[in-house]
Amino acid sequence: MDDLKLPYWAAGVALVLAATLMVRDAYVASVINLIAVAALTAVSLRFVMLMGELNFATAAFVGIGAYTTGAAVTILQWPFLVAILAGGLMAGLVAVAFGYVTLRTKGPYFLLIGFAFTEAVRILYSKSTTLGGTSGMIGIFPPVALDAWMPTVVVGTSCALIFALYVLERSDFGKILTAIRDNENVARTVGLNILLVKIACFAAASVAAGVAGSLHAFANNVISPGDFSFLVAAFALAYVKVGGEDNIVGPLVGSVLLVVLGSYALGLGGDEHIFYGAAITLAVLLLPNGITGLLSGRRKPSAAKGH
């Protein structure tokens, strides 16, 4: 479970994409889209955890990506690919500015600022008549030629970005992030520009979150402010904690398991919020290293100490 070599990535992605090509049921397609977006969001959140911070602003950047794409399609009439790229780019640019101001704080202070930012952005959407106000934006359709293949597009795009974050994590940049997490003062003494590294990490994760929002917009054709509350980050944290935060496989496992079970619970009339809250509680108490940690049979340092 420690390292995912390129052949395993390629084989796994090929199998998943082949499976999506055979999907014709609308409900199954919607669940697959939800899993892919959830997995990308969870991996984005975990990437910031590598430097020791819990990023509740993830929800805001998913929303920024979704609304940028929605505006690009419905107002500016931009093409599909450009609209997705715009969503990721806008999220990344906002993240650089936001990170420059907020990443000087740490721990609960950073978490609370992220929470407040998410709610502020959500309220901004609600007040904006251009963006549809509380009713949201409708008519965010992919090209007709891609409509039947959206699960493949959503899964393929998510896999590409997840792999990109995996490569970053396994690179020297990832080692620098863990060094900052383990002891920021020591990392500073060797000449590292801590703030610059944190901003780069935060921006990379936010680009992925923004694209997740763009995919969400195209997959659902409609978005509203309520889609991007702090619960998006809370759900992503549940995927990470249940699946395991020691490696990138954990959020993927957690996303598949909890989205499927959550959809089943909703079908039975259950409360999704209670379900995810219970999942986090049980994971922390019974599976501190998540499902992947249990399967590997090893205890390793978590991706973000104290979270």
C-alpha positions as CSV (number, residue, x, y, z in Angstrom):
1,M,0.0,0.0,0.0
2,D,3.0,2.3,0.3
3,D,3.8,3.1,-3.4
4,L,1.6,2.9,-6.4
5,K,3.8,2.2,-9.4
6,L,2.9,3.6,-12.8
7,P,1.8,0.2,-14.2
8,Y,-0.7,-0.3,-11.3
9,W,-2.0,3.2,-11.9
10,A,-2.4,2.6,-15.6
11,A,-4.1,-0.8,-15.1
12,G,-6.4,0.5,-12.4
13,V,-7.5,3.5,-14.4
14,A,-8.0,1.5,-17.6
15,L,-10.2,-1.0,-15.8
16,V,-12.3,1.8,-14.2
17,L,-12.6,3.7,-17.4
18,A,-13.6,0.5,-19.3
19,A,-16.3,-0.1,-16.7
20,T,-17.7,3.5,-17.1
21,L,-18.0,3.0,-20.8
22,M,-20.6,0.2,-20.2
23,V,-22.7,2.3,-17.9
24,R,-26.1,3.2,-19.4
25,D,-28.3,3.5,-16.3
26,A,-28.7,7.2,-15.3
27,Y,-28.7,6.5,-11.5
28,V,-25.5,4.4,-11.7
29,A,-23.9,7.1,-13.8
30,S,-24.8,9.8,-11.2
31,V,-23.3,7.7,-8.4
32,I,-20.1,7.2,-10.4
33,N,-19.9,10.9,-11.0
34,L,-20.4,11.6,-7.3
35,I,-17.7,9.1,-6.3
36,A,-15.2,10.6,-8.8
37,V,-15.8,14.2,-7.6
38,A,-15.8,13.1,-4.0
39,A,-12.5,11.2,-4.4
40,L,-10.8,14.2,-6.1
41,T,-12.0,16.6,-3.4
42,A,-10.8,14.2,-0.6
43,V,-7.4,13.8,-2.3
44,S,-7.2,17.6,-2.5
45,L,-8.0,18.0,1.2
46,R,-5.4,15.3,2.1
47,F,-2.7,17.0,0.0
48,V,-2.9,20.1,2.3
49,M,-2.8,17.7,5.3
50,L,0.6,16.6,4.2
51,M,2.0,19.9,5.5
52,G,0.0,19.5,8.8
53,E,-3.1,21.6,8.1
54,L,-6.7,20.8,7.9
55,N,-8.2,22.8,5.1
56,F,-11.9,23.5,5.5
57,A,-11.6,26.1,2.7
58,T,-11.6,23.1,0.3
59,A,-15.4,23.5,0.0
60,A,-15.0,27.1,-1.1
61,F,-12.6,26.2,-3.8
62,V,-14.9,23.4,-5.1
63,G,-17.6,26.1,-5.3
64,I,-15.3,28.6,-7.0
65,G,-14.5,26.0,-9.7
66,A,-18.2,25.1,-10.1
67,Y,-19.4,28.7,-10.3
68,T,-16.6,29.8,-12.6
69,T,-17.4,27.0,-15.0
70,G,-21.1,27.7,-14.7
71,A,-20.6,31.4,-15.6
72,A,-18.1,30.4,-18.4
73,V,-20.7,28.2,-20.0
74,T,-24.0,30.0,-19.4
75,I,-22.9,33.6,-19.6
76,L,-19.7,33.6,-21.7
77,Q,-20.5,30.6,-23.9
78,W,-17.0,29.2,-23.5
79,P,-16.3,25.7,-24.7
80,F,-16.4,22.6,-22.4
81,L,-12.6,22.2,-21.9
82,V,-11.9,25.9,-21.5
83,A,-14.7,26.1,-18.9
84,I,-13.1,23.3,-16.9
85,L,-9.7,24.8,-17.1
86,A,-11.1,28.2,-16.1
87,G,-12.6,26.6,-13.0
88,G,-9.3,25.1,-11.9
89,L,-7.3,28.2,-12.7
90,M,-9.7,30.6,-10.9
91,A,-9.6,28.4,-7.8
92,G,-5.8,28.3,-8.0
93,L,-5.5,32.1,-8.3
94,V,-7.8,32.7,-5.4
95,A,-5.9,30.1,-3.4
96,V,-2.6,32.0,-3.9
97,A,-4.1,35.2,-2.6
98,F,-6.0,33.5,0.2
99,G,-3.0,31.4,1.2
100,Y,-0.6,34.4,1.2
101,V,-2.8,36.0,3.9
102,T,-3.9,33.0,5.9
103,L,-1.0,30.4,5.8
104,R,0.9,32.5,8.4
105,T,-1.6,31.0,10.9
106,K,-1.7,27.3,11.9
107,G,-3.8,24.7,13.4
108,P,-7.3,25.6,14.6
109,Y,-6.9,29.2,13.5
110,F,-6.3,28.2,9.9
111,L,-9.2,25.7,10.1
112,L,-11.6,28.4,11.4
113,I,-10.5,30.9,8.8
114,G,-11.2,28.3,6.1
115,F,-14.6,27.6,7.6
116,A,-15.4,31.4,7.6
117,F,-14.1,31.8,4.1
118,T,-16.3,29.0,2.8
119,E,-19.4,30.5,4.4
120,A,-18.6,34.0,3.1
121,V,-18.2,32.7,-0.4
122,R,-21.4,30.8,-0.2
123,I,-23.3,33.9,1.0
124,L,-21.8,35.8,-1.9
125,Y,-23.3,33.3,-4.3
126,S,-26.7,33.7,-2.7
127,K,-26.6,37.5,-3.0
128,S,-25.4,37.6,-6.6
129,T,-28.2,37.9,-9.2
130,T,-25.7,37.3,-11.9
131,L,-24.9,33.9,-10.5
132,G,-28.5,33.0,-9.9
133,G,-28.8,34.0,-6.2
134,T,-30.3,31.3,-3.9
135,S,-31.8,29.5,-6.9
136,G,-28.4,28.8,-8.3
137,M,-27.3,28.4,-12.0
138,I,-29.0,26.1,-14.5
139,G,-28.2,24.9,-18.0
140,I,-24.6,23.9,-17.4
141,F,-24.5,21.2,-20.1
142,P,-21.6,19.4,-21.6
143,P,-21.4,19.0,-25.4
144,V,-24.1,16.8,-26.8
145,A,-21.4,14.4,-28.0
146,L,-20.1,13.9,-24.5
147,D,-23.4,13.8,-22.6
148,A,-23.7,10.0,-22.7
149,W,-20.0,9.6,-21.8
150,M,-19.9,12.0,-18.8
151,P,-19.0,9.2,-16.2
152,T,-15.9,8.4,-18.3
153,V,-15.0,12.1,-18.7
154,V,-15.5,12.8,-15.0
155,V,-13.6,9.7,-13.8
156,G,-10.8,10.1,-16.3
157,T,-10.3,13.8,-15.4
158,S,-10.4,13.0,-11.7
159,C,-7.9,10.2,-12.1
160,A,-5.5,12.5,-14.0
161,L,-5.5,15.1,-11.3
162,I,-5.3,12.5,-8.5
163,F,-2.2,11.1,-10.2
164,A,-0.7,14.5,-10.6
165,L,-1.0,15.1,-6.8
166,Y,0.4,11.7,-6.2
167,V,3.5,12.5,-8.3
168,L,3.9,15.7,-6.4
169,E,3.6,13.9,-3.1
170,R,6.3,11.4,-4.1
171,S,8.6,14.1,-5.4
172,D,11.1,16.2,-3.4
173,F,8.3,18.7,-3.0
174,G,6.3,16.1,-1.0
175,K,9.3,15.4,1.2
176,I,9.5,19.1,1.9
177,L,5.9,19.2,2.9
178,T,6.3,16.4,5.4
179,A,9.4,18.1,6.8
180,I,7.4,21.2,7.4
181,R,4.7,19.1,9.0
182,D,7.1,17.3,11.3
183,N,9.1,20.3,12.4
184,E,8.5,23.7,10.8
185,N,11.3,25.4,12.7
186,V,13.9,22.9,11.7
187,A,12.7,23.2,8.0
188,R,13.1,27.0,8.3
189,T,16.7,26.7,9.6
190,V,17.8,24.9,6.5
191,G,16.8,27.8,4.3
192,L,13.3,26.8,3.1
193,N,10.8,29.5,2.4
194,I,8.0,28.0,4.4
195,L,5.3,30.4,3.3
196,L,6.1,30.0,-0.4
197,V,6.1,26.2,-0.1
198,K,2.8,26.2,1.8
199,I,1.2,28.5,-0.8
200,A,2.4,26.2,-3.6
201,C,0.9,23.2,-1.8
202,F,-2.4,25.1,-1.1
203,A,-2.7,26.3,-4.7
204,A,-2.1,22.8,-6.2
205,A,-4.7,21.3,-4.0
206,S,-7.1,24.1,-4.7
207,V,-6.7,23.7,-8.5
208,A,-7.8,20.1,-8.0
209,A,-10.7,21.1,-5.9
210,G,-11.7,23.7,-8.5
211,V,-11.7,21.1,-11.2
212,A,-13.8,18.8,-8.9
213,G,-16.3,21.7,-8.8
214,S,-16.2,22.1,-12.5
215,L,-16.9,18.4,-13.0
216,H,-19.7,18.6,-10.5
217,A,-21.3,21.4,-12.4
218,F,-21.2,19.6,-15.7
219,A,-22.3,16.3,-14.2
220,N,-25.4,17.8,-12.5
221,N,-26.2,20.6,-15.0
222,V,-27.2,22.8,-12.1
223,I,-25.5,24.2,-9.0
224,S,-26.7,26.2,-6.0
225,P,-25.0,27.9,-3.0
226,G,-26.1,25.0,-0.7
227,D,-24.0,22.6,-2.7
228,F,-20.8,24.2,-1.4
229,S,-21.3,24.6,2.3
230,F,-18.6,23.5,4.8
231,L,-20.2,20.0,4.7
232,V,-18.3,19.4,1.4
233,A,-15.0,19.6,3.4
234,A,-16.6,17.6,6.3
235,F,-17.5,14.8,3.9
236,A,-14.1,14.9,2.3
237,L,-12.6,14.5,5.8
238,A,-14.8,11.5,6.4
239,Y,-13.5,9.9,3.2
240,V,-9.9,10.5,4.3
241,K,-10.4,9.2,7.8
242,V,-12.4,6.1,6.9
243,G,-10.2,5.2,4.0
244,G,-6.9,6.1,5.7
245,E,-4.7,9.2,5.4
246,D,-1.3,7.4,5.3
247,N,-1.4,7.1,1.5
248,I,-3.4,8.4,-1.4
249,V,-5.4,5.1,-1.8
250,G,-7.2,5.8,1.5
251,P,-9.3,8.7,0.3
252,L,-10.2,6.7,-2.8
253,V,-11.4,3.7,-0.8
254,G,-13.2,6.0,1.7
255,S,-15.0,7.8,-1.2
256,V,-16.2,4.7,-2.9
257,L,-17.4,3.1,0.4
258,L,-19.1,6.1,1.9
259,V,-20.7,7.5,-1.2
260,V,-22.2,4.1,-2.0
261,L,-23.4,3.5,1.6
262,G,-24.6,7.2,1.8
263,S,-26.6,6.8,-1.4
264,Y,-28.1,3.6,0.0
265,A,-29.0,5.4,3.3
266,L,-30.7,8.2,1.4
267,G,-32.7,5.7,-0.5
268,L,-34.0,4.3,2.8
269,G,-34.9,7.8,4.0
270,G,-31.9,8.2,6.3
271,D,-30.0,11.4,7.1
272,E,-26.8,11.7,5.1
273,H,-25.2,14.1,7.6
274,I,-25.7,11.8,10.6
275,F,-24.3,9.0,8.5
276,Y,-21.1,10.8,7.7
277,G,-20.7,12.1,11.3
278,A,-21.1,8.5,12.6
279,A,-18.5,7.3,10.0
280,I,-15.9,9.8,11.2
281,T,-16.5,8.9,14.8
282,L,-16.3,5.2,14.3
283,A,-13.2,5.5,12.1
284,V,-11.4,7.6,14.7
285,L,-12.3,5.2,17.5
286,L,-12.1,1.8,15.8
287,L,-9.8,2.4,12.8
288,P,-7.4,5.2,13.6
289,N,-5.4,4.4,10.5
290,G,-8.4,3.8,8.3
291,I,-9.3,0.8,6.2
292,T,-6.0,0.9,4.2
293,G,-4.0,1.1,7.5
294,L,-5.9,-2.0,8.7
295,L,-5.2,-3.9,5.5
296,S,-1.5,-3.0,5.5
297,G,-1.2,-4.1,9.1
298,R,1.2,-1.3,9.9
299,R,1.0,1.9,12.0
300,K,2.5,4.9,10.3
301,P,2.6,8.6,11.0
302,S,-0.6,10.2,9.8
303,A,-0.6,12.8,6.9
304,A,-1.4,15.5,9.4
305,K,-0.5,15.2,13.0
306,G,-3.2,16.2,15.4
307,H,-6.1,15.9,12.8
